[in-house]
Amino acid sequence: MSDIRLVNLTKSYGEGNAVSEVNLEIGEGEFFSLLGPSGCGKSTTLRMIAGFIRPTSGQIFVGRDDITALPPERRDIGIVFQNYAIFPHMNVAENIAFGLKLRKMPKAEIARRVEAALKQVGLVGYDDRYQRQLSGGEQQRVALARVLVTEPRILLLDEPLSALDKGLREEMKFWIKDLQKKLRITTVYVTHDQDEALTMSDRIGVMSKSRIVQIGTPQDIYERPKTLFVTSFIGHSNVMDVTVARRDGDMVVVSLDGHEMSARGAADLQPGTQAKLVVRPENILMGAALGETGPRLAATVLSETYQGAIVRYRLKRGSQEIVAERQNQAHVERFAPGTEITIGWDPGWSEALTA
């Protein structure tokens, strides 16, 4: 059974829609991310779930309950924003206890819950510290503890890592995911950072221009993009103009500058259709790494860029520039700029999309 269900959820401002007819089901205990660029509607969707924004139309269900018209305090939902909003005049324990005091809980129960929350977020012994004595990551843990202590049914996280530096973001995203797994709390996470979404999520909903354009596991979203937007927003891709020659079962045969090759392709790609062939840089095969199947195309190495674990190549093939990435390993062949090489890819790792 779905823990959260959005039915034709829409929010309009004037003549434009911030969110357009979003339909979505999120399972109990699932970590679901809304991913997209600024202005795509992901935070508006989150705030409608929380109750801070009233939908223009559509419904929001938690379990079997329609909560569309309920005020935020009656939704049993906790939310952590980008700005942690730690009260500077209160210590850590007082910050965490704030919501419980508003609910007028007994002091003994508040103390018990605060102690348990400090253990959950790894801040035992921080009770008497104030905001100025906490790092960014510690402040974020306090903000999470203040929400978790109320034992909400749903946890909403709105860009919670964007204010942290890169190293701390890397640490915190694994910490949050581990905590969510341990608590098994249904979580909706809003981010514009593809690495966060791919690392943390059970499933991802990619948003563009107020709509969800694809829903799937991180592997689905990365390896089987359904649109050119998803392809370009999630990672880097080589995109080549092709013509669909014919269908071949679940695959299509496309023509690239006179070379015919197979690729995965949706059912709406019919013979004669202009399309875009998408191949990720890590799937470009070079030199001796070429397999027995797939295209073989002549290319010239323009540049080789050392990036630690990865070596990135810029290649020229006719008028097309292609990027290839290879693991930096001692046995892996290297190519100097100016080298004439043969490149290709496994057809199963290429995707033909509507142009």
VMD Tcl script that draws the C-alpha trace (Angstrom):
set ca {
  {0.00 0.00 0.00}
  {1.20 3.50 -0.79}
  {2.13 5.69 2.14}
  {1.83 8.89 0.07}
  {-0.35 9.30 -3.01}
  {-0.65 12.45 -5.10}
  {-3.56 12.59 -7.54}
  {-3.52 15.21 -10.32}
  {-1.81 17.63 -7.93}
  {-1.68 21.12 -9.42}
  {-0.66 24.55 -8.15}
  {-1.32 27.61 -10.29}
  {-0.12 31.17 -9.87}
  {-1.94 33.50 -12.23}
  {-2.00 31.90 -15.69}
  {1.01 29.64 -15.09}
  {1.39 26.36 -13.22}
  {4.15 25.83 -10.67}
  {3.07 22.17 -10.48}
  {0.99 20.47 -13.19}
  {-1.08 17.32 -12.65}
  {1.47 15.36 -10.65}
  {0.46 11.74 -10.05}
  {2.75 9.84 -7.73}
  {2.72 6.91 -5.29}
  {5.41 6.50 -2.63}
  {5.63 3.26 -0.68}
  {5.87 2.86 3.07}
  {9.48 3.22 4.23}
  {10.65 4.36 0.80}
  {13.30 7.04 0.25}
  {11.91 8.98 -2.72}
  {13.68 11.98 -4.27}
  {12.21 14.77 -6.36}
  {15.07 15.87 -8.62}
  {15.17 18.78 -11.01}
  {16.52 22.26 -11.75}
  {15.48 25.41 -9.92}
  {11.91 26.44 -10.70}
  {10.73 23.01 -11.85}
  {8.14 22.67 -9.05}
  {9.79 20.16 -6.73}
  {9.81 22.36 -3.57}
  {6.24 23.52 -4.28}
  {5.20 19.86 -4.45}
  {6.93 19.17 -1.13}
  {5.27 22.18 0.54}
  {1.86 21.02 -0.67}
  {2.48 17.63 0.93}
  {3.49 19.42 4.14}
  {0.40 21.64 4.04}
  {2.19 25.00 3.74}
  {0.79 25.56 0.22}
  {-2.81 24.79 -0.72}
  {-3.20 22.98 -4.06}
  {-5.24 24.63 -6.78}
  {-6.61 21.18 -7.61}
  {-5.88 17.53 -6.94}
  {-5.61 15.43 -3.80}
  {-2.97 14.32 -1.29}
  {-3.37 11.01 0.54}
  {-1.36 9.60 3.42}
  {-2.36 5.97 3.64}
  {-6.12 5.97 3.07}
  {-6.59 9.44 4.52}
  {-7.22 12.44 2.27}
  {-5.16 15.18 3.96}
  {-5.53 17.79 1.20}
  {-7.50 20.21 3.38}
  {-5.79 19.47 6.71}
  {-3.55 22.15 8.31}
  {0.18 21.25 8.66}
  {-0.04 20.48 12.39}
  {-2.62 17.73 11.79}
  {-0.74 15.87 9.04}
  {1.78 13.93 11.18}
  {4.55 15.11 8.87}
  {7.99 16.43 9.80}
  {9.99 18.73 7.51}
  {13.61 19.90 7.46}
  {14.44 22.92 5.30}
  {17.66 24.13 3.73}
  {17.90 26.73 6.50}
  {17.98 24.60 9.65}
  {16.45 27.41 11.75}
  {18.22 26.39 14.96}
  {17.14 28.78 17.71}
  {20.37 30.55 18.80}
  {19.07 31.35 22.30}
  {18.33 27.67 23.04}
  {20.81 24.87 23.59}
  {20.63 21.60 21.64}
  {18.32 19.84 24.12}
  {15.95 22.82 24.22}
  {15.87 23.03 20.43}
  {14.99 19.35 20.15}
  {12.35 19.61 22.88}
  {10.67 22.67 21.39}
  {7.97 20.83 19.42}
  {7.20 18.51 22.33}
  {6.72 21.44 24.70}
  {4.26 22.99 22.24}
  {2.33 19.70 22.45}
  {2.40 20.07 26.27}
  {3.91 16.65 26.86}
  {4.96 15.66 30.40}
  {8.51 16.67 31.30}
  {9.60 13.06 31.88}
  {8.38 12.03 28.42}
  {10.12 15.03 26.82}
  {13.39 14.13 28.53}
  {13.08 10.51 27.40}
  {12.41 11.46 23.79}
  {15.18 14.06 23.66}
  {17.69 11.54 24.98}
  {16.55 8.97 22.41}
  {16.74 11.55 19.59}
  {20.29 12.55 20.57}
  {21.30 8.90 20.30}
  {19.58 8.54 16.91}
  {21.53 11.42 15.38}
  {24.84 10.78 17.16}
  {24.84 13.89 19.37}
  {24.98 12.35 22.85}
  {26.79 14.83 25.12}
  {25.83 17.87 23.00}
  {22.77 18.73 25.14}
  {24.13 22.05 26.49}
  {25.77 23.37 23.32}
  {24.43 26.35 21.43}
  {24.23 27.01 17.69}
  {27.50 28.96 17.66}
  {29.28 25.90 19.06}
  {28.05 23.54 16.33}
  {29.41 22.77 12.87}
  {27.12 22.83 9.85}
  {26.71 19.06 9.95}
  {25.92 19.12 13.67}
  {23.30 21.84 13.14}
  {21.73 19.68 10.48}
  {21.58 16.75 12.89}
  {19.88 18.95 15.47}
  {17.30 20.03 12.88}
  {16.65 16.36 12.03}
  {16.44 15.39 15.69}
  {13.92 18.18 16.34}
  {11.69 16.63 13.66}
  {12.27 12.97 14.52}
  {11.56 13.49 18.22}
  {7.90 14.16 17.35}
  {7.78 10.69 15.73}
  {6.19 11.80 12.43}
  {4.77 9.31 9.96}
  {6.38 11.10 6.99}
  {9.73 12.92 6.74}
  {10.20 15.70 4.18}
  {13.68 17.07 3.40}
  {13.98 20.22 1.26}
  {17.55 20.66 -0.08}
  {18.98 19.93 3.41}
  {22.60 19.60 2.27}
  {22.92 22.59 -0.06}
  {24.38 24.89 2.63}
  {27.21 22.46 3.46}
  {30.64 22.27 1.84}
  {31.37 19.41 -0.56}
  {33.20 17.17 1.91}
  {30.50 17.48 4.55}
  {27.76 16.94 1.97}
  {29.38 13.64 0.99}
  {29.49 12.54 4.62}
  {25.97 13.68 5.49}
  {24.19 12.10 2.52}
  {25.36 8.62 3.58}
  {24.52 9.40 7.21}
  {20.98 10.51 6.35}
  {20.37 7.45 4.17}
  {21.66 5.09 6.87}
  {19.44 6.77 9.47}
  {16.40 6.58 7.19}
  {17.02 2.86 6.58}
  {17.32 2.26 10.29}
  {14.12 4.15 11.16}
  {12.18 2.91 8.08}
  {10.42 6.26 7.86}
  {8.83 7.22 4.54}
  {10.96 10.07 3.20}
  {10.56 12.58 0.38}
  {13.80 14.36 -0.47}
  {14.00 17.43 -2.71}
  {17.29 18.21 -4.45}
  {18.80 19.65 -7.63}
  {21.95 17.57 -7.07}
  {21.93 14.41 -9.19}
  {24.70 12.76 -7.14}
  {22.62 13.09 -3.96}
  {19.55 11.64 -5.65}
  {21.41 8.74 -7.27}
  {23.25 7.87 -4.04}
  {20.42 8.15 -1.52}
  {17.18 7.23 -3.28}
  {15.18 4.04 -3.65}
  {13.39 5.80 -6.51}
  {13.63 9.21 -8.17}
  {11.03 11.44 -9.80}
  {12.70 13.80 -12.29}
  {10.81 17.09 -12.67}
  {10.93 19.59 -15.53}
  {8.70 22.61 -16.12}
  {6.20 21.74 -13.38}
  {5.79 18.06 -14.35}
  {7.32 14.73 -13.42}
  {8.86 13.45 -16.66}
  {10.28 10.13 -15.42}
  {10.04 7.95 -12.31}
  {12.36 5.05 -11.65}
  {15.21 3.59 -9.64}
  {18.54 5.45 -9.80}
  {19.77 2.79 -12.25}
  {16.66 3.21 -14.44}
  {16.97 6.99 -14.49}
  {20.67 6.96 -15.36}
  {20.80 4.01 -17.75}
  {17.34 4.22 -19.36}
  {16.47 7.92 -19.72}
  {13.13 8.46 -21.47}
  {13.71 12.02 -22.67}
  {16.57 14.21 -23.82}
  {16.01 16.39 -20.76}
  {16.61 13.47 -18.38}
  {19.65 12.45 -20.43}
  {21.23 15.90 -20.24}
  {20.26 16.63 -16.62}
  {21.50 13.33 -15.19}
  {25.21 13.07 -15.89}
  {26.91 13.70 -19.24}
  {25.91 12.06 -22.50}
  {27.07 11.97 -26.09}
  {24.07 12.85 -28.25}
  {24.22 12.08 -31.99}
  {21.72 12.74 -34.78}
  {20.42 9.52 -36.33}
  {17.57 8.26 -38.50}
  {15.55 5.19 -37.55}
  {15.98 2.61 -40.31}
  {13.78 -0.18 -38.92}
  {12.65 -1.90 -35.78}
  {14.26 -5.12 -34.58}
  {12.16 -6.48 -31.72}
  {12.74 -4.33 -28.64}
  {15.65 -2.63 -30.40}
  {15.80 -0.21 -33.30}
  {18.33 -0.03 -36.10}
  {19.50 3.53 -36.70}
  {21.66 5.11 -39.35}
  {24.53 7.35 -38.23}
  {26.33 8.96 -41.19}
  {25.68 5.89 -43.30}
  {26.63 3.40 -40.56}
  {23.76 1.19 -39.36}
  {23.74 0.13 -35.72}
  {21.32 -1.22 -33.10}
  {20.17 0.65 -30.02}
  {17.46 0.46 -27.42}
  {14.44 2.51 -28.46}
  {10.86 3.23 -27.44}
  {7.92 1.81 -29.41}
  {7.04 5.22 -30.85}
  {10.29 5.32 -32.86}
  {9.20 4.19 -36.30}
  {11.20 3.86 -39.56}
  {12.11 7.23 -41.03}
  {11.90 9.02 -37.67}
  {14.65 11.51 -36.85}
  {16.09 10.61 -33.45}
  {18.94 11.22 -31.05}
  {21.35 8.42 -30.19}
  {22.58 8.70 -26.59}
  {25.74 7.00 -25.30}
  {27.28 7.73 -21.88}
  {31.05 8.56 -21.87}
  {31.90 5.51 -19.74}
  {30.29 3.26 -22.36}
  {32.46 4.47 -25.25}
  {34.94 1.68 -26.06}
  {38.34 2.55 -27.50}
  {41.07 0.58 -29.24}
  {41.65 -2.94 -27.91}
  {38.67 -2.63 -25.54}
  {36.23 -2.89 -28.48}
  {33.96 -5.90 -28.28}
  {32.74 -8.15 -31.06}
  {29.38 -6.42 -31.48}
  {28.38 -2.83 -32.05}
  {29.60 -0.07 -34.35}
  {33.20 0.65 -35.27}
  {33.91 4.28 -36.08}
  {37.12 6.13 -36.83}
  {37.98 8.98 -34.45}
  {40.88 11.25 -33.54}
  {41.95 11.96 -29.97}
  {41.74 15.72 -29.30}
  {42.76 15.70 -25.66}
  {43.44 13.48 -22.66}
  {42.52 14.85 -19.22}
  {43.72 13.18 -16.05}
  {41.05 13.24 -13.29}
  {42.48 10.86 -10.73}
  {40.40 7.68 -10.89}
  {39.14 8.64 -14.36}
  {40.88 9.63 -17.58}
  {38.65 11.68 -19.89}
  {39.15 11.86 -23.65}
  {37.75 14.35 -26.14}
  {37.43 12.66 -29.52}
  {36.67 14.01 -32.98}
  {34.59 11.93 -35.39}
  {33.69 13.89 -38.50}
  {31.90 17.01 -37.27}
  {30.93 15.32 -34.00}
  {32.86 15.71 -30.76}
  {32.56 12.71 -28.41}
  {33.62 12.37 -24.79}
  {34.91 9.03 -23.49}
  {35.91 8.08 -19.95}
  {38.13 5.22 -18.84}
  {39.20 3.95 -15.43}
  {42.74 5.01 -14.57}
  {44.31 1.58 -14.16}
  {47.82 0.41 -14.96}
  {46.70 -2.18 -17.54}
  {44.29 0.16 -19.37}
  {45.49 1.46 -22.73}
  {46.15 5.22 -22.95}
  {45.89 7.44 -26.05}
  {47.89 10.58 -26.74}
  {46.30 13.61 -28.47}
  {46.46 13.25 -32.25}
  {46.16 9.43 -32.19}
  {43.85 7.90 -34.79}
  {41.74 5.22 -33.10}
  {38.61 3.13 -33.55}
  {35.72 3.60 -31.15}
  {32.39 1.87 -30.57}
  {29.94 0.77 -27.89}
  {27.72 -2.11 -26.88}
  {24.28 -1.58 -28.53}
  {22.59 -2.46 -25.24}
  {24.18 0.61 -23.65}
  {22.93 3.08 -26.23}
  {19.48 4.66 -26.33}
  {17.58 6.14 -29.27}
  {15.26 8.96 -28.16}
  {12.77 11.15 -29.97}
  {14.58 14.14 -31.44}
}
mol new
graphics top color blue
foreach p $ca { graphics top sphere $p radius 0.5 }
foreach p [lrange $ca 0 end-1] q [lrange $ca 1 end] { graphics top cylinder $p $q radius 0.2 }
display resetview
